Amino acid sequence: MTGAPLRLPLVVLLAAVVPAGTAAAQSFVAQPQHYMLTTDVYDGRALWVQPAGLAKRREASIAIMATGDRVDGPLLLGQYGVTIATGGLGVGWQHDESAVSTDHIDTYAIGFGFGGPKASVGLDRRWHRGTNTKDGAWDFGGRFQPGGIFELSIAWRDVGSPVILGDTIFATLVPGLALQLFHARVQLGADWELVTSGWGTSAIRAGATVALPMGLGFHARTELNPNFDIRVLSVALSWQAAVSRITAFGAMGRSGATDHYGIWGSTVTDPNRPRRSGGRFRG
């Protein structure tokens, strides 16, 4: 998955998205975590956000993504990767570049979700390889839709507390709740991220997804610090057709922080989708 035949078309595509040059500073966070909640995911992005979501919907997909980063300057390429998902199984690769040096990290992930639309559990294993880095971590997740308009989620991330470029990424526990309104055309949700070392709050995130005509969807999410000050505001626009799904997003931080802008595009095969237009927007 990481050979030259795959990297070459990726680099060509990403060069059209962001200018060439040294990548801007960024945190090596998987792209979907910049704009999605744990209750949002059901496709290959679940591998990086909530592994239980890999079993939420029966479909197969191949996706590529690119993220550009900016800190008081031009938007520069910082991250790109590939994710493949089918039948609850997900595999992915993500490449990150450092802003201030030649440091780089490759992350390889494999995960599996068990269950179905109402309830599922999942896990994934990630390996981090790169400059002065050789470590790994586990993620575990569970979700439950008890009926009606609610969905409950919990994710346990970075179990093993990997050390990446000399920094320890402590494990976090992330409970989440979503509320679906107007026949699921509007979804409101929130995640609470707790660092398990000391059990302090790392972040509180709240967001909304609204289905629009022509297969479009609008997403907004805010991330707050423990004092309830806004840390990051993210917005995204999604479009989906019978065999395609594209999301473009921007995650804007406070003054002096890194802004992230990116795109996720996938080709999708859904054995349960009727061969006609219409249907409920899912993100």
C-alpha positions in Angstrom: 0.0 0.0 0.0 3.0 2.3 0.4 4.9 1.5 -2.8 5.9 3.9 -5.6 3.0 2.9 -7.9 0.5 4.2 -5.2 2.4 7.2 -4.1 3.0 8.7 -7.5 -0.7 9.3 -8.4 -1.3 10.5 -4.9 1.5 13.1 -5.2 0.2 14.3 -8.6 -3.3 14.7 -7.2 -2.3 16.5 -4.1 0.0 18.9 -6.0 -3.2 20.2 -7.6 -4.8 20.7 -4.2 -2.1 22.7 -2.3 1.1 24.5 -3.3 4.4 22.6 -3.2 6.8 23.4 -0.4 7.7 22.5 3.1 4.6 21.5 5.1 3.2 23.7 7.7 3.2 22.8 11.4 0.5 20.2 12.3 -0.2 17.6 14.9 -0.3 14.4 13.0 -3.9 13.9 13.8 -5.8 11.8 11.3 -7.7 14.1 8.9 -11.3 13.0 9.8 -10.7 13.9 13.4 -10.5 17.5 12.4 -14.2 17.8 11.5 -16.1 14.6 12.6 -17.5 13.4 15.9 -17.4 9.7 17.0 -21.2 9.4 16.2 -20.7 10.8 12.6 -18.7 8.1 11.0 -19.9 5.0 9.1 -17.5 4.6 6.2 -13.7 4.1 6.0 -13.2 7.2 8.1 -14.3 5.2 11.1 -10.9 3.5 11.0 -9.4 6.8 12.2 -12.2 8.1 14.4 -14.4 5.3 15.9 -13.6 1.7 14.8 -17.1 0.5 15.8 -18.4 2.6 12.9 -16.8 0.3 10.4 -19.8 -2.1 11.0 -22.4 0.6 11.0 -23.2 0.3 7.3 -22.6 -2.4 4.7 -20.5 -0.9 2.0 -17.0 -1.1 0.4 -14.9 2.0 -0.3 -11.5 3.2 -1.5 -10.6 6.7 -0.4 -7.8 9.1 -0.8 -7.3 12.3 1.3 -5.1 15.4 1.4 -4.7 18.0 4.1 -3.0 21.4 3.7 -1.8 23.4 6.8 -1.3 27.1 7.3 0.2 29.2 10.1 0.4 32.9 9.1 1.5 32.0 5.6 0.6 30.0 2.5 -1.3 26.8 2.6 1.1 23.9 2.3 0.8 20.2 2.0 1.1 18.4 5.4 -0.7 15.1 5.1 -2.0 12.6 2.6 -3.1 9.0 2.6 -5.3 6.1 1.5 -8.1 4.1 3.3 -9.8 1.0 2.1 -12.9 -0.5 3.9 -15.1 -3.4 3.2 -17.3 -5.8 5.3 -16.3 -4.2 8.6 -12.6 -4.4 7.7 -10.6 -1.2 7.3 -6.9 -0.7 6.3 -5.2 2.7 5.9 -2.0 4.6 5.4 -1.3 8.2 6.4 1.9 10.2 5.7 2.7 13.4 7.7 5.5 15.9 7.2 7.0 18.2 9.8 7.0 22.0 9.3 10.4 22.9 10.6 12.6 20.0 9.6 12.7 16.9 7.4 10.9 14.9 10.1 8.2 12.7 8.8 5.8 10.0 10.1 4.0 7.1 8.3 1.1 5.6 10.1 -0.4 2.2 9.1 -3.7 1.1 10.5 -5.9 -2.0 10.3 -9.2 -2.3 12.1 -12.4 -4.3 12.2 -16.0 -3.6 13.3 -18.5 -6.2 14.4 -22.3 -5.8 14.5 -24.7 -3.7 12.5 -26.6 -0.4 12.2 -28.1 -0.6 15.7 -25.1 -1.7 17.7 -21.5 -2.5 17.0 -18.0 -2.7 18.5 -14.6 -2.4 16.9 -10.9 -2.1 17.3 -7.9 -1.1 15.3 -4.1 -1.3 15.6 -1.9 1.5 14.4 1.9 1.5 13.7 3.8 4.7 13.6 7.1 4.7 11.7 9.3 7.7 10.9 12.0 10.0 12.2 13.1 8.7 15.6 9.7 7.0 15.8 8.9 3.3 16.0 5.8 2.7 18.1 2.2 1.6 18.0 -1.2 2.0 19.7 -4.7 0.4 19.9 -8.1 2.0 19.6 -11.3 0.4 20.8 -14.9 1.5 20.3 -18.5 0.8 20.8 -21.8 2.3 19.7 -25.5 1.7 20.4 -28.6 3.1 18.8 -31.3 2.2 21.4 -34.2 3.3 19.1 -35.8 6.6 18.4 -33.6 9.5 17.8 -30.5 8.8 20.0 -27.1 7.2 19.4 -24.5 6.5 22.1 -20.8 6.1 21.4 -17.6 5.5 23.3 -14.0 5.3 21.9 -10.8 4.5 23.8 -8.0 6.0 21.7 -4.2 5.7 21.7 -4.1 2.8 24.1 -0.5 2.2 24.8 0.4 5.9 24.7 2.7 5.9 21.7 5.8 8.2 21.6 5.9 10.1 18.3 8.8 12.4 17.5 9.7 12.4 21.2 6.2 13.4 22.4 4.0 10.9 24.3 0.4 10.7 23.0 -1.6 9.8 26.1 -4.6 7.5 25.9 -8.0 9.2 25.9 -11.6 8.1 26.5 -14.2 9.7 24.4 -17.9 9.2 25.2 -20.3 10.7 22.6 -24.0 11.3 22.1 -26.0 12.2 19.0 -29.6 13.3 18.5 -31.3 12.9 15.1 -34.2 15.3 14.2 -36.6 15.8 11.3 -36.4 12.2 10.0 -32.6 12.2 10.5 -32.1 15.2 8.2 -30.5 17.0 11.1 -28.1 15.5 13.6 -26.7 17.2 16.7 -23.9 15.6 18.6 -21.2 16.0 21.2 -18.0 14.3 22.3 -16.2 14.6 25.6 -12.5 13.7 25.5 -10.8 12.6 28.8 -7.1 11.9 29.2 -7.0 8.7 31.1 -3.7 9.7 32.8 -5.2 11.8 35.5 -8.7 11.8 34.1 -8.7 15.4 33.1 -10.8 16.9 30.3 -8.7 17.4 27.1 -11.5 18.8 24.8 -15.3 19.1 24.5 -16.6 19.0 20.9 -20.1 19.7 19.6 -21.4 19.6 16.1 -24.3 19.5 13.7 -25.0 17.9 10.3 -27.7 19.1 8.0 -28.9 17.3 4.9 -29.3 19.6 1.8 -30.8 19.0 -1.6 -28.8 17.3 -4.4 -26.9 14.9 -2.2 -25.2 17.8 -0.3 -24.6 18.0 3.4 -23.3 20.8 5.7 -21.3 20.0 8.8 -20.2 22.3 11.6 -18.2 21.4 14.7 -16.6 23.4 17.5 -13.9 22.2 19.8 -13.7 23.8 23.3 -11.0 23.6 25.9 -11.8 22.7 29.6 -12.7 26.3 30.3 -15.2 26.2 27.4 -13.2 28.7 25.3 -13.4 27.9 21.6 -10.2 26.3 20.4 -11.1 25.2 16.8 -14.1 25.8 14.5 -14.6 23.3 11.7 -16.9 23.4 8.7 -17.3 20.9 5.9 -19.4 20.4 2.8 -20.1 16.8 1.6 -21.5 15.6 -1.7 -22.5 12.0 -2.4 -23.8 10.2 -5.5 -24.4 6.5 -6.1 -20.7 5.5 -6.2 -18.9 8.6 -5.0 -18.5 10.6 -1.8 -16.5 13.8 -1.4 -15.9 16.0 1.6 -14.1 19.3 1.7 -13.4 20.9 5.1 -11.6 23.7 6.9 -10.6 23.7 10.6 -9.7 27.1 11.8 -7.8 27.5 15.1 -7.3 30.5 17.4 -4.8 33.2 16.5 -1.3 31.6 16.1 -2.6 28.1 15.8 -2.5 25.9 12.7 -5.4 26.0 10.3 -6.2 22.8 8.4 -7.9 22.5 5.0 -8.5 19.3 3.2 -10.5 17.0 1.0 -11.6 13.3 1.3 -12.8 11.5 -1.8 -13.9 8.0 -2.2 -15.5 5.6 -4.6 -18.2 3.5 -2.9 -20.0 0.2 -3.5 -23.1 -0.3 -1.4 -24.9 -3.7 -1.9 -28.0 -2.4 -0.1 -28.4 0.8 -2.2 -31.1 0.7 -4.8 -30.1 1.6 -8.3 -31.9 4.9 -8.4 -31.4 8.4 -7.2 -32.7 9.7 -3.8 -32.5 8.4 -0.4 -31.4 9.8 2.9 -28.2 11.8 3.2 -25.7 10.2 5.5 -22.6 12.5 5.4 
